[in-house]
Amino acid sequence: MPDRLSRLRTSSRRTEHRLSTFAALIAALGLLTGLVGWAALDFRQERVAEAADRRTELTAKALDVYRAMADADAASLNAVLVDPQRAAPLRNGFRANIGAATDALRVASARNADTEDTAAGLIRDLSDLLPRYAALVEVGWVESRAGHPVGTSYLSNASYLVREKILRKAKELHVDQTDALVRAQRDAGAPPWALIVLGAVLLVVLVGAQVFVRRRTRRRLNRGLALATALTLVSLVGGGVVTAIAAARGGEAARETALVQALAEARNLGREADEAEARIIIFPKVGDLAALGRTFELIRDAVRRGGGDRAALSEVDAWVEHDQALLAQARGGRPPAFTEAVRLITDPPAGARQTHGERLDARLSTLIDEHARAADDATGGARSALAGWDVVVPLLMAAAVVSALFGLGVRIREYYT
C-alpha cells in the first residue's frame, strides 16, 4: 500500500497528469459557469419581462379603475344638484366611467389569468362591487327625480360603498402592483454574484494553467488557453455590464414609478375632494368641511412629492381660493345659500370651461402619463440590455472550454507520442 501511494504521488507530479487535471478542472468550471450564467440571466430577463408586460399594465389599470370610480362618485352626486339639462351629461358620464372601470378590470383580469395572488382577489372583488354600486346610483336618481327622500339614502349608501370599499380596493391593487413592479425591476438589475465568483475562479485556473504550461514546456503562450481566458473575460464583463445597465435603467424606472405614484395619489385625492363638495351639500356630516381642507393640504403634499409641478400647485391654490366661502364654515363663517353652494361646486370659474377640480385632474393626468411613459421606456431599456445574454454567456463559456481543452490537448499528446 505505501508503495502504491508513493507511485500515485509520483505519477500525479508528472506534467501530463497535471495538464489533464487542469483540463478536467477547466471543463467542469467552464460548464458550471455557463449553466449558472444562463440561469442567472434568464431569471433577470423573466423578471424584466414581467415588469414590462404584466406589472406595468396592471398598475395602470388599477389607476384607471380608481380614477373612473372617483369620477363616477362625483358625477352621481352632482347629477342631483344641477338642473335636468345639465344632469343628463353627468349621468352619461357616470355610466361611461362605470364602463371604463369595467373594461380596465377585464384587461387586468386577462393579464393576471391563471394567477391566484392578492391582485386576483382584488380584481374579483372589484368586478363584483361595480354592478351593485351602479344599481344603487340608478335607483337613487330615479327616486330623487320623483321627489322621494329615499333617493338621497340610496345615493348615500352608494357613495359609502365606492369610498369605503371600491376605492380602497382599487388603491390596494395599485399599491400591490407598484410594489411588485419595483421588486421585478430590482431583481432584473441584481448583480449575478454566482456567475462573477465562478468566472473569477475559472480565470484563476486558466491563468494558473497558462503559467504551468509556460514553466514546463518553455512555450511563452498557449493560444488555446489565451483564447479561453479572453472568452471568459468577455462573458464576465459582458454579463456584468448588461446587468449594471439593467440596474441603472431599473432604478430610473423605479424613480419615475414613485413620481407616478405620488401624482396618482394627488389626482385621487382631487377626485375625493370633488366628490366631498357635493356630499357636504347633499348629506353633510360634522367634520366634513375640516376634512375637505385637510384633503387640499394632502393634495399639495402629494404634488410636491411628485416633482412639485408649479402649474398643478397653482391649480390647487386656485381651487382652495374658489372654495373659501364653503371652507370658511369650518372656522365659524356664515354658510352660503344652497343655490350659491351648488353653483360654487358645479360651475366653472369665469372664463373657463372646466371646474378647478377638472383642471387639476387634467394637469395631473398629463404629468402621470409623461412619467409613466418615462418609466416604460426605462423598463424597455433594461429589457433590451439583457436580451440574448442568457444564450450568449453559455455559448462563450462552451467556446472557452473547447479552446482550453484544445490548447491543453496539444501539450498532453506530446507526452504520449
Secondary structure as the mmCIF struct_conf table of DSSP 4:
data_model
#
loop_
_struct_conf.conf_type_id
_struct_conf.id
_struct_conf.beg_label_comp_id
_struct_conf.beg_label_asym_id
_struct_conf.beg_label_seq_id
_struct_conf.end_label_comp_id
_struct_conf.end_label_asym_id
_struct_conf.end_label_seq_id
HELX_RH_AL_P HELX_RH_AL_P1 PRO A 2 SER A 12
TURN_TY1_P TURN_TY1_P1 ARG A 13 ARG A 13
BEND BEND1 ARG A 14 ARG A 14
HELX_RH_AL_P HELX_RH_AL_P2 THR A 15 GLU A 50
HELX_RH_PI_P HELX_RH_PI_P1 ALA A 51 ARG A 55
HELX_RH_AL_P HELX_RH_AL_P3 THR A 56 ASN A 78
TURN_TY1_P TURN_TY1_P2 ALA A 79 LEU A 81
BEND BEND2 VAL A 82 VAL A 82
HELX_RH_AL_P HELX_RH_AL_P4 PRO A 84 ARG A 111
TURN_TY1_P TURN_TY1_P3 ASN A 112 ASP A 114
BEND BEND3 ASP A 117 ASP A 117
HELX_RH_AL_P HELX_RH_AL_P5 THR A 118 ARG A 145
TURN_TY1_P TURN_TY1_P4 ALA A 146 GLY A 147
TURN_TY1_P TURN_TY1_P5 PRO A 149 PRO A 149
HELX_RH_AL_P HELX_RH_AL_P6 VAL A 150 LEU A 161
HELX_RH_PI_P HELX_RH_PI_P2 VAL A 162 ILE A 166
HELX_RH_AL_P HELX_RH_AL_P7 LEU A 167 ALA A 188
TURN_TY1_P TURN_TY1_P6 GLY A 189 GLY A 189
BEND BEND4 ALA A 190 ALA A 190
HELX_RH_AL_P HELX_RH_AL_P8 TRP A 193 THR A 217
BEND BEND5 ARG A 220 ARG A 220
HELX_RH_AL_P HELX_RH_AL_P9 ARG A 223 ILE A 282
BEND BEND6 PHE A 283 PHE A 283
TURN_TY1_P TURN_TY1_P7 VAL A 286 GLY A 287
HELX_RH_AL_P HELX_RH_AL_P10 ASP A 288 ARG A 305
TURN_TY1_P TURN_TY1_P8 GLY A 306 GLY A 307
HELX_RH_AL_P HELX_RH_AL_P11 ARG A 310 HIS A 322
TURN_TY1_P TURN_TY1_P9 ASP A 323 ASP A 323
HELX_RH_AL_P HELX_RH_AL_P12 GLN A 324 LEU A 327
HELX_RH_3T_P HELX_RH_3T_P1 ALA A 328 ARG A 331
TURN_TY1_P TURN_TY1_P10 GLY A 332 GLY A 332
HELX_LH_PP_P HELX_LH_PP_P1 GLY A 333 ALA A 337
HELX_RH_AL_P HELX_RH_AL_P13 PHE A 338 THR A 346
BEND BEND7 ASP A 347 ASP A 347
HELX_LH_PP_P HELX_LH_PP_P2 PRO A 348 PRO A 349
TURN_TY1_P TURN_TY1_P11 ALA A 350 GLY A 351
BEND BEND8 ARG A 353 GLN A 354
HELX_RH_AL_P HELX_RH_AL_P14 HIS A 356 LEU A 386
TURN_TY1_P TURN_TY1_P12 ALA A 387 GLY A 388
HELX_RH_AL_P HELX_RH_AL_P15 TRP A 389 GLU A 414
TURN_TY1_P TURN_TY1_P13 TYR A 415 TYR A 416
#
